[in-house]
């Protein structure tokens, strides 16, 4: 028969351990891992791998961005140096012309040679002058600063170039400033 103490312990949940059942029979052995814990560990491992991969990709992207900025700067510097180089000789010749003692005619001849050198440098960069005098006015490449009334030339023909225009290949760098013919006898198209 059970004592009142044993009955009270059973009611309070502190029952006497049955020696046949053994201690903690409903508790899993320590060496075995539950499937939930194993899955959690696997998910944690995958998370850690993904975070590591993300960090590596971010570093790779940052390095690629820095490399692209440096390559762009190098390309710009290379382009500028190749563009400026032909004009250094032109500047040298202008400096020599300023130091030279000679007549106005000799100075003019020297400046004409320098201008020719400058035109050659521009041609090397595929920059060409816009055709003006003698051509028909084209608002895409000419800018009219005025007109000259005349009956000798067709209406809207370019008569005078005030400032030369330039284009690189087919792209206009700046329009030519011109004066055009205004022939009152002809009707403009």
Helices and strands as residue ranges (DSSP letters): H 4-11, H 35-99, H 104-124, E 127-129, E 142-149, E 158-163, E 166-168, E 171-174, E 176-182
